Amino acid sequence: MSVKISCEYLGDLRVRATHGPSGTVLITDAPVDNQGKGESFSPTDLTATSLATCIMTILGIQAKGLNLDFRGLRVEVEKHMTAQSPRRIAKLEAAIHMPAGIAEELHDRLIRAANACPVKQSLHPDVEIVLMWVW
């Protein structure tokens, strides 16, 4: 399956991206520490966001299959950039706050599912990814 996303440079380090299938629009802005205004997600912020939302989607699929309600699931992700050149994401730390009442025998299954999320599997091995589980 392919999805087309159309992007237009708006000037002043700002980009508008339009999701082809839905028409949803998002704006990115360069971060303040890289000549931007930091008024929206940066491209690397979207990478961190993609990791968190992918994990949540995969866990939601698991919940659906188990007939569980995962509303209230939260993920807080922190992005760390390299201090030296080349500028890149060095580390992503995600705290996964699971809803209350999930049976302990399901924990390993859910952890395996989260680790298999397509975004996590697509990131370069040099990006350190730390998943912290809060049950």
TIROVEX-967141 format. One line per 10 residues: number of its first residue (from 1); for each residue z, x, y of N, C-alpha, C, CB. Coordinates in Angstrom, 1 decimal. Glycine has a CB too. Layout:
NUM	Z X Y Z X Y Z X Y Z X Y | ...
This chain:
1	0.0 0.8 -1.2 0.0 0.0 0.0 0.0 0.9 1.2 1.2 -1.0 0.0 | -0.7 0.5 2.2 -0.7 1.2 3.5 -0.4 0.3 4.6 -2.1 1.9 3.7 | 0.2 0.8 5.6 0.6 0.1 6.8 0.1 0.9 8.0 2.1 -0.2 6.9 | -0.6 0.2 8.9 -1.1 0.9 10.1 -0.1 0.7 11.3 -2.5 0.4 10.5 | 0.3 1.8 11.9 1.1 1.7 13.1 0.3 2.4 14.2 2.5 2.4 12.9 | 0.1 1.7 15.3 -0.7 2.2 16.5 0.3 2.7 17.5 -1.6 1.1 17.0 | 0.0 3.9 18.0 0.9 4.5 19.0 0.1 4.9 20.3 1.6 5.7 18.5 | 0.8 4.6 21.4 0.1 4.9 22.7 1.1 5.7 23.6 -0.3 3.6 23.4 | 0.6 6.9 24.1 1.5 7.7 25.0 1.5 7.0 26.4 0.9 9.1 25.1 | 2.7 6.7 26.9 2.8 6.0 28.1 3.1 6.9 29.3 3.9 5.0 28.0
11	3.2 8.2 29.0 3.5 9.1 30.1 5.0 9.4 30.1 3.0 8.6 31.4 | 5.4 10.4 30.8 6.8 10.8 31.0 7.6 10.8 29.7 7.5 9.7 31.9 | 6.9 11.3 28.6 7.5 11.6 27.3 7.9 10.3 26.6 8.7 12.5 27.4 | 7.2 9.2 26.9 7.5 7.9 26.3 6.3 7.4 25.5 7.9 6.9 27.4 | 6.6 6.8 24.3 5.5 6.3 23.5 5.8 4.9 23.0 5.4 7.3 22.2 | 4.8 4.1 23.0 4.9 2.7 22.5 4.2 2.7 21.1 4.3 1.7 23.5 | 5.0 2.2 20.1 4.5 2.1 18.8 4.4 0.6 18.4 5.3 2.9 17.7 | 3.3 0.2 17.8 3.1 -1.2 17.4 2.9 -1.3 15.9 1.9 -1.9 18.2 | 3.7 -2.0 15.3 3.6 -2.2 13.8 2.5 -3.2 13.5 5.0 -2.7 13.2 | 1.5 -2.7 12.9 0.3 -3.5 12.6 0.5 -4.9 12.0 -0.7 -2.8 11.8
21	1.2 -4.9 10.9 1.4 -6.2 10.2 2.2 -7.3 11.0 2.1 -6.0 8.9 | 3.2 -6.9 11.8 4.0 -7.8 12.5 3.8 -7.9 14.0 5.5 -7.5 12.2 | 3.2 -6.8 14.5 3.1 -6.8 16.0 4.3 -6.3 16.7 2.6 -8.1 16.5 | 5.4 -6.0 16.0 6.6 -5.6 16.6 6.4 -4.3 17.3 7.7 -5.4 15.5 | 7.0 -4.2 18.5 6.8 -3.0 19.3 8.1 -2.3 19.5 6.2 -3.4 20.7 | 8.1 -0.9 19.4 9.2 -0.1 19.8 8.8 1.0 20.7 10.0 0.4 18.5 | 9.7 1.4 21.5 9.5 2.5 22.4 10.3 3.7 22.0 9.8 2.1 23.9 | 9.7 4.9 22.1 10.5 6.1 21.9 10.5 6.9 23.2 10.0 7.0 20.8 | 11.6 7.7 23.4 11.7 8.5 24.6 12.3 9.8 24.1 12.7 7.8 25.7 | 11.8 10.9 24.8 12.4 12.2 24.4 13.9 12.2 24.8 11.6 13.3 25.2
31	14.7 13.0 24.1 16.1 13.0 24.4 16.3 13.9 25.7 16.9 13.6 23.3 | 17.4 13.7 26.3 17.8 14.4 27.5 17.8 15.9 27.3 19.2 14.0 28.0 | 18.2 16.4 26.1 18.2 17.8 25.9 16.9 18.4 25.5 19.2 18.1 24.7 | 15.8 17.6 25.6 14.5 18.1 25.3 13.5 17.5 26.4 14.0 17.7 23.9 | 13.9 17.5 27.6 13.1 17.2 28.8 12.9 15.7 29.0 11.8 17.8 28.7 | 13.5 14.8 28.2 13.3 13.4 28.3 14.4 12.7 29.1 13.2 12.8 27.0 | 14.3 11.4 29.2 15.3 10.6 29.9 16.4 10.0 28.9 14.6 9.4 30.6 | 16.1 10.0 27.6 17.0 9.5 26.6 17.3 8.1 26.8 18.3 10.3 26.7 | 16.3 7.3 27.2 16.5 5.9 27.5 16.2 5.0 26.2 15.6 5.4 28.6 | 15.8 5.6 25.2 15.5 4.9 23.9 15.6 5.8 22.8 14.0 4.2 23.9
41	15.4 5.4 21.6 15.4 6.2 20.4 14.4 7.4 20.6 15.1 5.4 19.1 | 14.8 8.6 20.2 13.8 9.7 20.1 13.1 9.6 18.7 14.5 11.1 20.3 | 12.0 10.3 18.5 11.4 10.3 17.2 12.4 10.8 16.1 10.2 11.2 17.2 | 13.2 11.8 16.4 14.1 12.2 15.4 15.3 11.2 15.2 14.7 13.6 15.7 | 15.6 10.5 16.2 16.6 9.4 16.1 16.1 8.3 15.1 16.9 8.7 17.4 | 14.8 8.1 15.2 14.2 7.1 14.2 14.2 7.6 12.8 12.7 6.8 14.6 | 14.1 8.9 12.6 14.3 9.5 11.3 15.7 9.1 10.7 14.0 11.0 11.2 | 16.7 9.4 11.5 18.1 9.1 11.1 18.2 7.6 10.9 19.1 9.6 12.2 | 17.7 6.8 11.7 17.7 5.3 11.6 17.0 4.9 10.3 17.1 4.6 12.8 | 15.9 5.5 10.0 15.1 5.2 8.8 15.9 5.5 7.6 13.8 6.0 8.8
51	16.6 6.6 7.6 17.5 6.9 6.4 18.5 5.8 6.2 18.2 8.3 6.6 | 19.2 5.4 7.3 20.3 4.4 7.2 19.7 3.1 6.8 21.0 4.3 8.5 | 18.6 2.6 7.4 18.1 1.3 7.1 17.5 1.3 5.7 17.1 0.9 8.1 | 16.9 2.4 5.2 16.4 2.5 3.9 17.5 2.4 2.8 15.6 3.8 3.7 | 18.6 3.1 3.0 19.7 3.0 2.1 20.2 1.6 2.1 20.8 4.0 2.6 | 20.3 0.9 3.2 20.8 -0.4 3.3 19.9 -1.4 2.6 21.0 -0.9 4.7 | 18.6 -1.2 2.8 17.6 -2.1 2.1 17.7 -1.9 0.6 16.2 -1.7 2.6 | 17.8 -0.7 0.1 17.9 -0.4 -1.3 19.1 -1.0 -1.9 17.8 1.1 -1.6 | 20.2 -0.9 -1.2 21.5 -1.5 -1.6 21.4 -3.0 -1.6 22.7 -1.0 -0.7 | 20.7 -3.6 -0.6 20.4 -5.0 -0.5 19.6 -5.5 -1.7 19.7 -5.4 0.8
61	18.7 -4.7 -2.1 17.9 -5.1 -3.3 18.8 -5.1 -4.6 16.7 -4.1 -3.5 | 19.7 -4.1 -4.7 20.6 -4.0 -5.8 21.5 -5.2 -5.7 21.4 -2.7 -5.7 | 22.0 -5.6 -4.5 22.9 -6.7 -4.4 22.3 -8.0 -4.9 23.4 -6.8 -2.9 | 21.0 -8.2 -4.5 20.3 -9.4 -4.8 20.2 -9.5 -6.4 18.8 -9.3 -4.2 | 19.8 -8.3 -7.0 19.7 -8.3 -8.5 21.0 -8.6 -9.2 19.2 -7.0 -8.9 | 22.1 -8.2 -8.5 23.5 -8.5 -9.1 24.1 -9.8 -8.6 24.4 -7.3 -8.7 | 23.4 -10.5 -7.8 23.8 -11.8 -7.3 25.1 -11.6 -6.4 24.1 -12.8 -8.4 | 25.1 -10.5 -5.6 26.2 -10.2 -4.7 25.7 -10.4 -3.3 26.7 -8.8 -5.0 | 26.7 -10.6 -2.4 26.4 -10.7 -1.0 26.9 -9.5 -0.3 27.1 -12.0 -0.4 | 26.0 -8.7 0.2 26.4 -7.4 0.9 26.4 -7.6 2.4 25.4 -6.3 0.5
71	26.4 -8.8 2.9 26.6 -8.9 4.4 27.8 -8.2 4.8 26.6 -10.4 4.8 | 27.8 -7.5 5.9 28.9 -6.7 6.3 28.8 -5.3 6.0 30.2 -7.3 5.7 | 27.8 -4.9 5.1 27.5 -3.5 4.9 27.1 -2.9 6.2 26.3 -3.4 3.8 | 27.7 -1.7 6.4 27.4 -0.9 7.7 27.2 0.5 7.3 28.6 -1.0 8.7 | 26.2 1.1 8.0 26.0 2.5 7.9 26.0 3.2 9.3 24.7 2.8 7.1 | 26.8 4.2 9.4 26.7 5.0 10.7 26.2 6.3 10.3 28.2 5.1 11.3 | 25.1 6.7 11.0 24.4 7.9 10.7 24.5 8.8 11.9 22.9 7.7 10.3 | 24.8 10.1 11.7 24.9 11.1 12.7 23.8 12.2 12.5 26.3 11.7 12.8 | 23.0 12.5 13.5 21.9 13.4 13.4 22.4 14.7 14.1 20.6 12.9 14.0 | 22.2 15.8 13.4 22.5 17.2 13.9 21.1 17.9 14.0 23.5 17.9 13.1
81	20.8 18.4 15.2 19.6 19.2 15.4 19.9 20.7 15.2 19.0 18.9 16.7 | 18.9 21.5 14.9 19.1 23.0 14.8 19.4 23.5 16.2 17.9 23.7 14.2 | 20.1 24.6 16.3 20.4 25.2 17.6 19.3 26.3 17.9 21.7 25.9 17.6 | 18.6 26.7 16.8 17.6 27.7 17.0 16.2 27.1 16.8 17.8 28.9 16.0 | 15.2 27.9 17.1 13.8 27.4 16.9 13.4 27.7 15.5 12.8 28.2 17.9 | 12.6 26.8 14.9 12.0 25.6 15.5 13.0 24.5 15.5 10.7 25.2 14.7 | 12.8 23.7 16.6 13.6 22.5 16.7 13.3 21.5 15.6 13.4 21.8 18.1 | 14.4 21.1 14.9 14.2 20.2 13.8 15.6 19.6 13.4 13.6 20.9 12.5 | 15.5 18.6 12.6 16.8 18.0 12.1 17.4 18.9 11.1 16.5 16.5 11.5 | 18.6 19.3 11.3 19.3 20.2 10.4 20.1 19.4 9.3 20.2 21.2 11.1
91	20.7 18.3 9.8 21.6 17.6 8.9 21.7 16.1 9.4 23.0 18.2 9.0 | 21.8 15.3 8.4 22.0 13.8 8.6 23.3 13.5 7.8 20.8 13.0 8.2 | 24.3 12.9 8.5 25.5 12.5 7.8 25.6 11.0 7.9 26.8 13.2 8.5 | 25.7 10.3 6.8 25.7 8.8 6.8 27.0 8.4 6.2 24.5 8.2 6.1 | 27.8 7.6 6.9 29.0 6.9 6.4 28.6 5.5 6.0 30.2 6.9 7.5 | 28.7 5.2 4.7 28.3 4.0 4.2 29.5 3.1 3.9 27.4 4.1 2.9 | 29.7 2.1 4.8 30.9 1.2 4.7 30.5 0.0 3.9 31.4 0.8 6.1 | 30.9 0.0 2.6 30.5 -1.1 1.7 31.4 -2.3 2.0 30.7 -0.6 0.2 | 30.9 -3.5 1.7 31.7 -4.7 1.8 32.8 -4.7 0.8 30.8 -6.0 1.6 | 33.9 -5.4 1.1 35.0 -5.4 0.2 34.7 -6.2 -1.1 36.2 -6.2 0.9
101	35.4 -5.8 -2.1 35.4 -6.5 -3.4 34.3 -6.1 -4.3 35.3 -7.9 -3.1 | 33.7 -4.9 -4.1 32.6 -4.5 -5.1 33.3 -3.8 -6.3 31.6 -3.5 -4.4 | 33.0 -4.3 -7.5 33.7 -3.8 -8.7 33.4 -2.3 -8.8 33.1 -4.6 -9.9 | 34.4 -1.6 -9.2 34.4 -0.1 -9.3 33.3 0.3 -10.3 35.7 0.4 -9.8 | 33.0 -0.5 -11.4 32.0 -0.1 -12.4 30.6 -0.2 -11.8 32.1 -1.1 -13.6 | 30.4 -0.7 -10.6 29.1 -0.7 -9.9 28.9 0.4 -9.0 28.9 -2.0 -9.2 | 29.9 1.2 -8.7 29.8 2.2 -7.7 28.8 3.3 -8.0 31.2 2.9 -7.5 | 28.8 3.8 -9.2 27.8 4.8 -9.6 26.4 4.3 -9.5 28.1 5.3 -11.0 | 26.2 3.1 -10.0 24.8 2.5 -9.9 24.4 2.4 -8.5 24.9 1.1 -10.5 | 25.2 2.0 -7.6 24.9 1.8 -6.2 24.6 3.2 -5.5 25.9 1.1 -5.4
111	25.4 4.2 -5.8 25.2 5.5 -5.3 23.9 6.1 -5.8 26.4 6.4 -5.8 | 23.6 5.9 -7.1 22.3 6.4 -7.6 21.1 5.7 -6.9 22.2 6.1 -9.1 | 21.2 4.4 -6.6 20.2 3.6 -6.0 20.0 4.2 -4.5 20.5 2.1 -5.9 | 21.1 4.4 -3.8 21.0 4.9 -2.4 20.4 6.3 -2.4 22.4 4.9 -1.8 | 20.7 7.1 -3.3 20.1 8.5 -3.4 18.7 8.5 -3.7 20.9 9.3 -4.4 | 18.2 7.4 -4.3 16.8 7.3 -4.6 15.9 6.6 -3.5 16.6 6.5 -5.9 | 16.5 6.3 -2.4 15.8 5.6 -1.3 14.6 6.5 -0.9 16.7 5.3 -0.1 | 13.5 5.8 -0.7 12.2 6.5 -0.4 12.3 7.5 0.9 11.1 5.6 -0.1 | 13.1 7.1 1.9 13.2 8.0 3.1 13.9 9.2 2.7 13.9 7.2 4.2 | 15.0 9.1 2.0 15.8 10.3 1.5 14.9 11.2 0.7 17.1 9.9 0.8
121	14.1 10.6 -0.2 13.3 11.4 -1.1 12.1 12.0 -0.3 12.8 10.5 -2.2 | 11.8 11.5 0.8 10.7 12.0 1.6 11.0 13.1 2.6 10.0 10.9 2.4 | 12.3 13.3 2.9 12.7 14.3 3.8 12.7 15.7 3.2 14.2 14.0 4.3 | 12.4 16.7 4.0 12.3 18.1 3.6 13.6 18.5 3.0 11.8 19.0 4.7 | 13.6 19.3 1.9 14.9 19.8 1.3 15.7 20.6 2.2 14.6 20.6 0.1 | 15.2 21.1 3.3 16.0 21.9 4.3 16.9 21.0 5.1 15.1 22.7 5.2 | 16.6 19.7 5.1 17.4 18.8 5.9 18.6 18.4 5.0 16.6 17.5 6.3 | 19.8 18.8 5.4 21.0 18.5 4.6 21.3 17.1 4.8 22.2 19.4 5.1 | 21.5 16.3 3.7 21.8 14.9 3.8 23.2 14.7 3.1 20.7 14.0 3.1 | 24.1 14.2 3.9 25.5 13.9 3.3 25.7 12.4 3.4 26.6 14.7 4.2
131	26.0 11.9 2.2 26.3 10.4 2.2 27.8 10.3 1.8 25.5 9.7 1.1 | 28.5 9.6 2.7 30.0 9.4 2.5 30.2 8.0 2.3 30.8 10.0 3.8 | 30.9 7.6 1.2 31.1 6.2 0.8 32.4 5.8 1.2 30.8 6.1 -0.7 | 32.5 4.6 1.8 33.8 4.0 2.2 33.8 2.6 1.4 33.9 3.8 3.7 | 34.6 2.6 0.4 34.7 1.4 -0.5 35.8 0.6 0.0 34.9 1.7 -2.0
